[in-house]
Amino acid sequence: MSNFSTDPELLTIRELMYRKGGKEFSFSIPLYQRAYAWGPDEIDTLINDIVDCADALRTDNTSGTRYSLGSLVVHRAQGTATYEVVDGQQRLTTLYLMLCALHNKVPTAKVDPLPSDVLSFSNRPEANRALRLIADDEVDAGDLIDSSVADPLFRGYRYIKTRLTDSGVKRTDPNAASLDYDIFRNQLLDQTVLLLIPLPERTDLNHYFEIMNTRGVQLQAHEIVKARLMGLLKSPNEQHDREKADRSASTFSMIWDACAHMDGYVQQGFKKEQRNNLFGDDWSTFEPTSFEDIEQRLSPCTDGDGVTTDDTSSTANTLDDVLTKALSEAKPSEGLAHDDAAGTEDDDGGRFTSILDFPNFLIHALKLFRFSESGGSDNIVLNDKNLLDYFDKSKFTTAKQVKDFTFFILKTRFVFDMFIIKNDTVHDKTREQSNWSLCRMMKREKTENTGDTYSFQNTFGQTSESMDGIDSATASTGSEAGISVQRDIVMLESMNQVTYTARTSKTFVQDYLKYLLPYIEHPSTIHLSSMAPTFREALWTLAVQQCKQSLGDDYSSRLKNAYPDGVDIFTFNFLDYVLWRYRGSADDRPHANESEDLYKKVHDVWSSGERDPAHPEPFTFRYRNSIEHFFPQHPESGTNQALEPKYLNAIGNLCLLSKSENSRRSNLTPEAKVDQFNSTMDEQSLKFRIMANITTENHVWKEKQIEKHTEDTDTLFRVLMGLAITSK
């Protein structure tokens, strides 16, 4: 590179590998790096990510959204013109192999040959010869090279070529069409990026590798975002302004780090005195009115220079600082700073598990922040792979923008913790983390034997936590007199959580946060008692809208032909929620404006298959993600003959099970399934229980029972699809 810089650069693969845009990169893999080691699994992951991103861009009309491959950490020793690759060589080498394969095997892909010196291996002549043979597509001549260093390169190159067909890049799904080469090339070269991070010239590389091996991971995207934003808080060199900037950086770092620990409550990321200042005497209200107000409230916890005395991370405000800090630590941070003394009773030991990790929370917060500023939609897809690119395009250029966003993040996290479910691992008796909790954190006053600690209380209700746990989603049944709003909201949220399990698919969280946006912007307006019914109604509205969108106008036909593509998992879970929530007499409905007809149709579904109406069994949403034929598609030999498709694939013969349960028992007869599941019936979906009860009462499950259950379900959905729902 003719003009070496120590500043990080976000580069497209075209700029990185083809020296476009005035860039002249040459990379060398030093001898202390391990040999190329990626196999088919890692290569497939990279190619599939690029293909998936290209598909998403075309589907969502988000041309210009980039796919980030993470960071490439490099180092230039004095007097050299080449970057040594410190971290990221596996990805860089794979990109080299991929571009060579595209150029050599598919001339129509229009991929140019790479510069001959763009990549080399230091003091490894066999590996360099292998790179030349790969570039010239003379891999067979590599048989003459007896080297464990070269062979993995040849294997990787040959495997990549198997993914390249005459029609395009082959997908892993054999039934899916290949991706057109023009689309793949453009996505790879111009919409895929790496963050080039040059280390300071005097970096001790041996110590760096020791630390990187201890951490086991490269610098993460959210760490890079943090460093970039903190860099904008720097100010001119005057002493007064420098101290002010340091104080802002300290405040930013404390807020960011507190929000980054998702498995708990944001208050836990601050020390006790800080909690009092930020979240009131009971630690459950949001007091600050601005970023500057937070600085003032935290001032008792800072030294005379305005810099936090016990948070050294607050002084790291550039990527160089972040890297230097990493080099100075023997191991990563040890969790939350709950107390002045570690290991006290104030530490919850990782009790709660969030449904989002921090990178995905950042994506939600950024999307919501941009929505709050513009009032319109944007092109942010909820995929943390694009985190760096989204922040790059958000054009944070001033300290004020960073402060406004940081204040917004803290408010969003505070509201998120209070209104979005978590899993309570302490009281979780399930096998798959589905003990749902919806709580707010509060101070528990000190006693004779303890200092101030925290406790948890239901968000909507006055029931405090006991040693036996919180009023969780498993604690009561839908038939109890007057279902609590707390329980109802937990059920609606957990219904979505078990449906949309991938963190990138949780659009329902964004919908919830958009509804809560007025409370995020003005936390002082949170009044839980008045919010409860309106929040529940908003969640119900969103669920009905999703049901209508999933089934469409031809819902009746889809219900009759529900398998394999007529009805999705959300619809099955939504049906279970309706069967739980609207069970019972319409005369006892909690709100007069609720549909009386809905109660009646739910009653009709239950009446044909309820074991003990006086003692209904408990129900909670769990990760049941496999659609099961109650009467099997392939009955065991010597049992029953197969049914016609109109009965076999109708909604009346289908329900949800976990994949493990489905795989073990899918070919059993309905009667055998009832017997097999009898001991765990309370863990099954409500629809499964109804079908099992019908089978028990009739001693058979065949066409007649399926047809009747299908008709009852269809009638129920007719009421649901006809509900007048207004957008909230």
C-alpha positions in Angstrom: 0.0 0.0 0.0 1.5 3.3 -1.0 0.1 5.3 1.9 -0.1 3.3 5.1 -2.7 4.4 7.6 -3.3 3.3 11.2 -7.0 4.1 10.9 -9.5 1.3 10.5 -11.1 1.1 7.1 -14.3 -0.6 6.0 -13.5 -2.1 2.6 -15.4 -4.0 0.0 -13.8 -7.2 -1.3 -13.2 -5.5 -4.6 -11.2 -2.8 -2.8 -9.3 -5.3 -0.7 -8.4 -7.8 -3.3 -8.3 -5.9 -6.5 -6.7 -2.6 -5.4 -9.6 -0.5 -6.5 -10.3 3.0 -5.3 -6.7 3.9 -4.8 -5.9 1.0 -2.6 -2.8 -1.1 -3.1 -2.8 -3.9 -0.6 -0.4 -6.8 -0.3 -0.9 -9.3 2.5 1.4 -11.9 3.9 0.6 -14.8 6.2 3.5 -14.9 8.7 5.2 -18.1 9.7 3.8 -18.0 13.3 0.2 -18.4 11.8 -1.2 -21.9 11.5 -1.7 -23.3 8.0 -4.9 -23.0 6.1 -7.5 -25.2 7.9 -11.0 -24.5 6.6 -12.9 -27.4 5.3 -16.3 -27.8 3.6 -18.4 -26.8 6.6 -16.6 -23.4 7.1 -16.5 -22.8 3.3 -20.2 -23.6 3.0 -21.1 -21.2 5.8 -19.2 -18.4 4.0 -20.8 -19.1 0.6 -24.2 -19.6 2.1 -24.1 -16.3 4.0 -23.2 -14.4 0.8 -26.0 -16.2 -1.1 -28.6 -15.6 1.7 -27.6 -12.0 1.9 -28.0 -11.6 -1.8 -31.5 -13.2 -1.6 -32.5 -10.9 1.3 -31.4 -7.8 -0.6 -33.5 -8.8 -3.6 -36.5 -9.8 -1.4 -36.4 -6.7 0.8 -35.4 -4.2 -1.9 -32.5 -3.1 0.3 -29.9 -2.6 -2.4 -26.9 -1.1 -0.8 -27.1 -3.1 2.5 -23.8 -4.8 3.0 -22.8 -8.1 4.5 -19.9 -7.8 7.0 -17.3 -10.6 7.2 -16.0 -9.0 10.5 -12.5 -7.7 11.0 -9.1 -8.3 9.4 -6.4 -7.4 11.9 -3.0 -6.6 10.3 0.4 -5.3 11.3 3.1 -3.6 9.2 6.7 -3.9 10.5 8.8 -0.8 9.9 10.5 -0.7 6.6 8.1 -3.1 4.8 5.5 -2.5 2.2 3.3 -5.5 3.1 0.7 -6.1 5.8 1.2 -9.2 7.9 -2.2 -10.8 8.7 -2.6 -11.1 12.5 -6.2 -12.3 12.6 -8.6 -13.3 9.8 -6.3 -15.3 7.5 -8.7 -18.2 7.1 -11.4 -15.9 5.6 -8.8 -13.9 3.5 -7.4 -17.1 2.1 -10.8 -18.5 1.4 -11.7 -15.3 -0.5 -8.6 -15.8 -2.6 -9.5 -19.4 -3.4 -13.1 -18.4 -4.2 -12.2 -15.6 -6.6 -9.7 -17.9 -8.4 -12.3 -20.6 -8.7 -14.8 -18.1 -10.2 -12.3 -16.7 -12.6 -11.0 -20.1 -13.7 -14.1 -22.3 -13.9 -16.8 -19.7 -14.9 -15.6 -17.2 -17.5 -19.2 -15.9 -17.7 -19.0 -14.8 -14.1 -16.7 -12.0 -15.3 -14.4 -12.2 -12.3 -10.9 -10.8 -13.1 -7.7 -12.6 -12.2 -6.2 -11.5 -8.9 -3.0 -9.4 -8.6 -0.1 -11.9 -8.4 1.2 -10.5 -5.1 -2.0 -9.8 -3.3 -1.5 -12.8 -1.0 1.6 -14.8 0.0 2.9 -17.0 2.8 6.0 -15.8 4.6 8.9 -18.4 4.4 6.5 -21.1 3.1 7.6 -21.7 -0.5 5.3 -24.8 -0.9 2.3 -22.7 0.0 3.2 -19.9 -2.3 3.7 -22.3 -5.2 0.3 -23.7 -4.4 -1.3 -20.2 -4.6 0.3 -19.8 -8.1 -0.9 -23.1 -9.3 -4.5 -22.3 -8.0 -4.4 -18.9 -9.7 -3.4 -20.7 -13.0 -5.9 -23.5 -12.4 -3.1 -26.1 -12.6 -3.9 -27.8 -9.3 -3.2 -31.3 -10.7 0.5 -30.2 -10.9 0.2 -29.8 -7.1 0.6 -33.5 -6.8 4.3 -32.9 -7.1 4.2 -30.8 -3.9 4.7 -32.9 -0.8 3.4 -30.5 1.8 0.9 -30.5 4.5 0.8 -26.7 4.0 -0.3 -26.8 0.4 -2.8 -29.7 0.5 -5.5 -27.9 2.5 -5.3 -25.1 -0.1 -5.9 -27.5 -3.0 -8.7 -29.2 -1.1 -10.4 -25.9 -0.4 -10.1 -24.7 -4.0 -11.5 -28.0 -5.4 -14.4 -28.0 -3.0 -15.3 -24.4 -3.9 -15.4 -25.4 -7.6 -18.0 -28.1 -6.7 -20.4 -25.3 -5.6 -20.1 -23.6 -9.1 -22.4 -25.0 -11.7 -23.2 -24.0 -15.3 -26.3 -22.2 -14.1 -24.9 -20.4 -11.0 -23.7 -20.9 -7.4 -25.2 -24.2 -6.1 -27.2 -23.9 -2.9 -27.0 -26.5 -0.2 -30.7 -27.3 -0.6 -30.8 -29.6 -3.6 -34.3 -28.5 -4.6 -33.4 -24.8 -4.7 -32.3 -23.1 -7.9 -28.7 -21.9 -8.2 -27.9 -18.2 -7.7 -27.1 -16.3 -10.8 -23.4 -15.5 -11.2 -24.0 -11.8 -11.8 -25.9 -11.5 -8.6 -23.4 -13.5 -6.6 -20.4 -11.6 -8.1 -21.9 -8.2 -7.3 -22.8 -9.3 -3.7 -19.3 -10.8 -3.1 -17.3 -7.9 -4.6 -19.3 -4.8 -3.9 -21.7 -5.6 -1.0 -19.4 -7.8 1.2 -17.0 -5.9 3.4 -14.2 -6.5 5.9 -13.0 -4.0 8.5 -9.2 -3.6 8.1 -7.7 -2.9 11.5 -4.0 -2.0 11.4 -2.3 -2.6 14.8 0.1 0.1 16.1 3.6 -0.4 14.7 5.1 -1.1 18.2 2.6 -3.8 19.1 4.1 -6.8 20.9 2.7 -9.5 18.5 3.7 -12.4 20.7 1.7 -10.9 23.6 -1.2 -10.1 21.2 -1.5 -13.7 20.2 -1.3 -14.9 23.7 -4.3 -12.7 24.6 -6.2 -13.6 21.4 -5.7 -17.3 22.2 -7.0 -16.7 25.7 -10.1 -14.8 24.5 -10.6 -17.3 21.7 -12.5 -14.8 19.6 -11.7 -11.9 17.3 -12.7 -8.3 18.1 -16.5 -8.3 17.8 -18.5 -5.9 15.7 -20.2 -4.2 18.7 -16.7 -3.5 20.2 -15.7 -1.8 17.0 -18.9 0.2 17.0 -18.3 1.2 20.6 -14.7 2.4 19.8 -15.9 4.4 16.8 -18.7 6.2 18.7 -16.3 6.9 21.6 -13.9 8.4 19.1 -16.5 11.0 18.2 -16.6 12.2 21.9 -12.9 13.4 21.6 -12.5 17.2 21.6 -9.8 19.8 21.0 -6.7 19.8 23.0 -7.6 22.6 25.5 -7.4 21.2 29.0 -11.0 22.1 29.9 -12.5 20.5 26.8 -10.3 17.4 27.1 -11.5 16.8 30.6 -15.1 17.3 29.5 -14.6 14.8 26.6 -13.0 12.3 29.0 -16.0 12.6 31.3 -18.4 12.0 28.4 -16.4 9.0 27.2 -16.5 7.6 30.8 -20.3 8.0 30.9 -20.7 6.5 27.5 -18.6 3.5 28.4 -20.5 2.8 31.6 -23.9 3.0 29.8 -22.7 0.8 26.9 -21.2 -1.8 29.1 -24.2 -2.0 31.4 -26.5 -2.4 28.3 -24.1 -5.1 26.8 -24.8 -7.6 29.6 -28.2 -8.9 28.3 -28.7 -11.8 30.7 -30.1 -9.7 33.6 -31.4 -6.2 34.2 -29.6 -3.1 33.1 -29.6 -1.7 36.6 -27.3 -4.6 37.6 -24.6 -3.1 35.3 -24.2 -0.2 37.7 -22.9 -0.1 41.2 -25.4 0.6 44.1 -24.7 4.3 44.4 -25.1 4.7 40.7 -28.4 2.8 40.7 -29.7 5.2 43.3 -28.8 8.2 41.2 -30.1 6.8 37.9 -33.1 4.6 38.9 -34.4 6.2 42.0 -34.5 5.0 45.6 -36.3 1.8 44.7 -34.1 1.1 41.5 -37.3 0.7 39.4 -37.8 4.1 37.8 -35.9 6.0 35.2 -34.8 9.3 36.5 -32.4 11.0 34.0 -33.7 13.5 31.4 -30.6 13.6 29.1 -27.1 12.3 28.6 -25.7 15.4 30.3 -28.1 14.7 33.3 -26.6 11.2 33.5 -23.1 12.7 33.7 -24.2 14.9 36.6 -25.9 12.0 38.4 -22.8 9.8 38.1 -20.5 12.6 39.2 -20.4 11.3 42.9 -18.9 8.1 41.5 -16.1 9.9 39.6 -12.8 11.3 40.7 -11.8 15.0 40.6 -11.0 14.8 36.9 -14.5 13.5 36.1 -13.1 10.1 35.1 -14.6 7.0 36.7 -12.2 5.6 39.2 -13.2 1.9 39.0 -14.0 1.5 35.3 -10.8 1.6 33.3 -12.6 0.7 30.1 -14.0 4.2 30.1 -10.8 5.6 28.9 -10.6 3.5 25.7 -12.0 5.8 23.1 -10.4 4.6 19.8 -9.8 1.3 18.2 -6.1 1.6 19.1 -7.2 2.0 22.7 -9.5 -1.0 22.5 -6.7 -3.2 21.1 -4.2 -1.8 23.6 -6.7 -2.6 26.4 -7.1 -6.1 25.1 -3.4 -6.6 25.1 -3.1 -5.4 28.7 -5.7 -7.9 30.1 -5.0 -11.5 30.8 -8.6 -12.5 30.3 -12.0 -11.0 29.3 -14.2 -9.1 31.7 -15.8 -11.2 34.5 -19.4 -10.3 34.1 -21.4 -7.5 35.8 -20.1 -5.1 38.5 -23.0 -5.7 40.9 -21.3 -4.6 44.1 -18.4 -2.8 45.7 -17.3 -6.3 46.8 -17.5 -9.3 44.5 -19.4 -12.4 45.3 -22.1 -10.8 47.5 -25.7 -11.7 47.8 -26.4 -9.0 45.2 -25.2 -11.2 42.4 -28.0 -13.2 40.7 -25.6 -15.6 39.2 -26.9 -15.3 35.6 -30.4 -16.2 36.7 -32.2 -14.6 33.7 -31.6 -15.3 30.0 -32.6 -12.7 27.5 -34.3 -13.5 24.2 -31.8 -11.2 22.4 -28.1 -10.9 22.6 -26.4 -7.5 22.6 -25.6 -7.2 18.9 -29.2 -7.9 18.0 -30.4 -5.6 20.7 -28.2 -2.9 19.2 -29.8 -3.5 15.8 -33.3 -3.2 17.3 -32.3 0.0 19.2 -30.7 1.6 16.1 -33.7 0.7 13.9 -36.0 2.2 16.6 -33.8 5.3 17.0 -33.9 6.0 13.3 -37.7 5.4 13.3 -38.1 7.9 16.2 -36.1 10.5 14.3 -37.7 10.1 10.8 -41.1 8.6 11.6 -40.7 6.4 8.6 -39.4 3.0 7.6 -35.8 2.2 6.9 -33.7 -0.5 5.3 -32.4 -2.1 8.5 -32.9 -5.8 8.5 -32.7 -7.4 11.9 -29.4 -9.2 11.2 -26.4 -8.4 13.3 -24.0 -9.5 10.5 -24.6 -6.1 9.0 -24.1 -4.2 12.3 -21.0 -2.3 11.2 -22.5 -1.3 7.9 -25.8 -0.1 9.5 -23.9 2.2 11.9 -21.7 3.4 9.1 -24.7 4.4 7.1 -26.4 6.0 10.1 -23.8 8.7 9.7 -22.9 9.4 13.3 -20.5 12.4 12.9 -20.9 14.5 16.1 -20.6 14.1 19.8 -24.2 15.2 20.2 -25.5 12.4 18.0 -23.5 9.9 20.0 -24.9 11.2 23.3 -28.5 11.3 22.0 -28.2 7.7 20.8 -26.5 6.5 24.0 -29.3 8.0 26.1 -31.8 6.3 23.8 -30.1 3.0 24.2 -30.2 3.1 28.0 -33.9 4.1 28.0 -34.7 1.3 25.4 -32.9 -1.3 27.5 -34.7 -0.1 30.7 -38.1 -0.5 29.0 -37.0 -3.7 27.2 -36.2 -5.3 30.6 -39.5 -4.3 32.1 -41.9 -5.3 29.2 -40.2 -8.1 27.3 -40.1 -11.6 28.7 -36.9 -13.4 29.9 -36.3 -17.0 30.9 -35.9 -17.5 34.6 -33.3 -20.3 34.9 -33.5 -20.6 38.7 -37.1 -21.7 38.6 -37.0 -23.4 35.2 -38.2 -27.0 35.5 -38.5 -27.4 31.7 -35.9 -29.1 29.4 -35.6 -26.3 26.9 -35.5 -23.0 28.8 -39.2 -22.0 28.7 -39.9 -20.8 32.2 -41.0 -17.3 31.1 -40.7 -14.3 33.4 -41.9 -10.7 33.0 -40.6 -8.7 35.9 -39.2 -5.4 37.0 -36.1 -5.1 39.2 -36.6 -3.4 42.6 -34.5 -2.7 45.6 -34.8 -5.0 48.6 -34.0 -2.9 51.6 -31.1 -3.9 53.8 -31.6 -6.1 56.8 -29.5 -6.7 59.9 -27.5 -9.3 58.0 -27.4 -7.9 54.5 -26.9 -4.7 52.6 -29.3 -3.4 49.9 -29.9 -6.1 47.3 -32.4 -6.4 44.6 -35.6 -8.5 44.1 -38.0 -9.0 41.2 -41.7 -8.2 41.0 -44.2 -9.0 38.3 -44.3 -6.1 35.9 -48.1 -6.0 36.0 -49.1 -6.8 39.5 -48.2 -6.4 43.1 -47.2 -10.0 43.8 -43.6 -10.0 45.0 -41.2 -12.8 44.4 -41.0 -15.6 47.0 -38.5 -18.3 47.4 -40.7 -20.5 45.3 -40.4 -18.1 42.4 -42.4 -15.5 40.5 -45.8 -15.7 39.1 -44.4 -17.2 35.9 -46.1 -18.6 32.9 -46.3 -22.1 34.4 -47.9 -21.0 37.6 -51.5 -21.0 36.6 -54.0 -22.2 34.1 -56.1 -20.3 31.6 -59.3 -21.3 33.2 -58.9 -19.6 36.5 -61.4 -16.9 37.4 -60.2 -13.8 35.7 -56.9 -14.5 33.9 -54.3 -12.0 35.1 -53.2 -9.4 32.6 -49.6 -10.3 33.6 -50.1 -13.9 32.7 -51.9 -13.1 29.5 -49.1 -10.8 28.3 -46.5 -13.5 29.1 -48.4 -16.0 27.1 -48.7 -13.7 24.0 -45.0 -12.8 24.1 -43.8 -16.4 24.7 -46.1 -17.6 21.9 -44.0 -15.4 19.5 -40.7 -16.4 21.1 -41.2 -20.1 20.6 -42.3 -19.5 17.0 -39.5 -17.2 15.9 -36.5 -18.8 17.5 -33.7 -17.2 15.4 -32.6 -13.9 16.8 -32.7 -12.4 13.3 -36.4 -13.3 12.9 -37.7 -11.5 16.0 -39.6 -8.8 14.2 -42.2 -9.1 17.0 -39.8 -7.5 19.4 -39.4 -4.5 17.1 -43.2 -4.3 16.9 -43.5 -4.4 20.7 -40.8 -1.7 21.1 -42.5 0.5 18.5 -45.7 0.4 20.6 -43.6 1.2 23.7 -41.7 4.0 21.9 -43.6 6.8 23.7 -42.6 5.3 27.0 -39.0 4.9 25.8 -38.9 8.5 24.9 -40.6 9.6 28.1 -40.0 6.9 30.8 -41.6 9.1 33.4 -45.0 8.5 31.8 -44.9 4.7 32.6 -47.9 3.9 34.9 -48.1 0.2 35.0 -51.7 -0.2 36.2 -53.1 1.9 33.3 -50.7 0.4 30.8 -51.6 -3.2 31.4 -54.8 -3.6 29.5 -53.7 -1.4 26.6 -50.4 -3.2 26.2 -52.2 -6.6 26.2 -54.6 -5.3 23.6 -51.7 -4.1 21.4 -50.1 -7.6 21.6 -53.4 -9.3 20.8 -53.9 -6.9 17.8 -50.5 -7.8 16.5 -51.1 -11.5 16.9 -54.4 -11.4 15.0 -52.8 -9.3 12.2 -50.0 -11.9 12.0 -52.6 -14.7 11.8 -54.5 -12.9 9.0 -51.2 -12.4 7.1 -50.1 -16.0 7.6 -53.4 -17.6 6.4 -54.7 -15.0 3.9 -58.1 -14.7 2.4 -58.2 -18.4 1.3 -57.7 -19.5 4.9 -60.4 -22.2 4.7 -58.7 -23.9 1.8 -55.4 -23.7 3.6 -56.8 -25.3 6.7 -58.1 -28.2 4.7 -54.7 -28.6 3.0 -52.6 -27.5 6.0 -49.6 -29.8 5.2 -46.9 -29.2 4.1 -47.2 -25.5 3.4 -50.7 -24.4 4.1 -50.3 -23.5 7.8 -47.2 -22.3 9.5 -45.9 -22.8 13.0 -47.1 -19.4 14.2 -50.7 -20.3 13.3 -50.5 -23.5 15.4 -49.1 -21.6 18.4 -51.7 -18.9 17.9 -54.5 -21.5 17.9 -53.1 -22.8 21.2 -53.1 -19.3 22.7 -56.8 -18.8 21.6 -57.7 -22.2 23.0 -56.1 -21.2 26.3 -57.2 -17.6 26.6 -60.9 -17.9 25.5 -61.7 -21.2 27.2 -64.7 -21.0 29.5 -68.0 -19.3 29.5 -68.6 -16.1 27.5 -70.6 -14.9 30.5 -67.4 -14.8 32.5 -65.3 -12.9 30.0 -63.2 -10.2 31.6 -64.1 -7.5 29.1 -67.6 -6.9 27.7 -66.2 -5.9 24.3 -64.6 -9.3 23.8 -66.2 -11.5 21.1 -68.9 -13.7 22.6 -68.8 -15.8 19.5 -65.1 -16.4 20.0 -65.7 -17.9 23.4 -68.5 -20.1 22.0 -66.4 -21.5 19.1 -63.5 -22.2 21.5 -66.0 -24.0 23.7 -67.1 -26.1 20.7 -63.5 -27.2 20.0 -62.9 -28.1 23.7 -66.2 -29.8 24.2 -65.3 -32.7 22.0 -62.0 -33.4 23.7 -61.6 -32.2 27.3 -60.4 -34.7 29.9 -61.7 -33.0 33.0 -63.5 -29.6 32.6 -63.5 -29.0 36.3 -59.7 -29.4 36.6 -58.1 -28.1 33.4 -54.4 -28.9 33.0 -51.7 -26.2 33.0 -50.2 -24.9 29.8 -47.2 -22.9 28.8 -45.5 -22.3 25.5 -42.5 -24.4 24.8 -40.3 -25.0 21.8 -42.6 -27.3 19.8 -41.4 -26.7 16.3 -42.3 -29.8 14.3 -45.7 -30.3 12.6 -46.9 -33.8 13.5 -49.5 -35.9 11.7 -51.5 -37.4 14.6 -52.6 -40.2 12.3 -49.2 -41.0 10.7 -48.2 -40.5 7.1 -46.5 -43.9 7.1 -48.3 -46.2 9.6 -46.3 -49.1 11.0 -46.9 -52.3 9.1 -49.7 -54.4 10.3 -51.6 -51.5 12.0 -53.7 -49.1 9.9 -54.0 -48.3 6.2 -52.9 -44.9 5.1 -55.5 -42.1 4.9 -56.5 -40.1 1.9 -54.5 -36.8 1.7 -57.7 -34.7 2.3 -57.9 -36.2 5.8 -54.2 -36.9 6.4 -53.0 -33.3 5.7 -56.0 -31.4 7.1 -55.6 -29.1 10.1 -57.7 -31.5 12.1 -55.0 -34.2 11.9 -52.0 -31.9 12.7 -50.4 -30.5 15.8 -47.0 -29.4 17.1 -44.4 -31.5 18.9 -40.8 -31.0 19.6 -38.6 -32.4 16.8 -37.1 -35.1 19.1 -40.6 -36.3 20.1 -41.8 -36.3 16.5 -38.8 -38.3 15.3 -39.2 -41.0 18.0 -43.0 -41.5 17.6 -44.1 -40.2 14.2 -45.2 -43.6 12.8 -47.1 -44.8 15.9 -50.9 -45.1 15.6 -52.9 -42.4 17.4 -53.9 -44.8 20.1 -50.2 -45.7 20.7 -49.2 -42.0 20.8 -51.8 -41.3 23.4 -50.4 -44.1 25.5 -46.8 -43.0 24.9 -47.5 -39.4 25.8 -49.8 -40.0 28.7 -47.2 -39.3 31.3 -46.1 -36.1 29.7 -49.5 -34.9 28.4 -49.3 -31.7 30.4 -46.2 -30.7 28.4 -47.9 -31.1 25.0 -49.8 -28.5 23.0 -53.4 -27.9 23.8 -54.4 -29.1 20.3 -52.6 -32.3 20.8 -54.3 -32.9 24.1 -57.7 -32.3 22.5 -57.0 -34.8 19.8 -55.7 -37.3 22.3 -58.8 -36.9 24.4 -61.1 -37.4 21.4 -59.1 -40.6 20.6 -59.5 -41.9 24.2 -63.3 -41.2 24.2 -64.0 -42.7 20.8 -61.3 -45.5 21.0 -60.4 -44.5 17.5 -58.9 -41.6 15.5 -59.8 -41.8 11.8 -61.7 -39.9 9.0 -64.8 -39.1 11.1 -62.9 -37.6 14.0 -60.5 -35.7 11.8 -63.3 -34.2 9.7 -65.2 -33.0 12.8 -62.1 -31.5 14.4 -61.2 -29.8 11.1 -64.7 -28.3 10.9 -64.6 -27.0 14.5 -61.2 -25.5 13.9 -62.3 -23.9 10.6 -65.3 -22.4 12.3 -63.1 -21.0 15.0 -60.7 -19.4 12.5 -63.7 -17.9 10.6 -64.4 -15.9 13.8 -60.8 -14.9 14.2 -60.4 -13.8 10.6 -63.5 -11.7 10.9 -62.4 -9.8 14.0 -62.3 -6.1 13.4 -58.7 -5.1 14.5 -57.4 -1.6 14.3 -53.7 -0.8 14.2 -52.3 0.4 17.4 
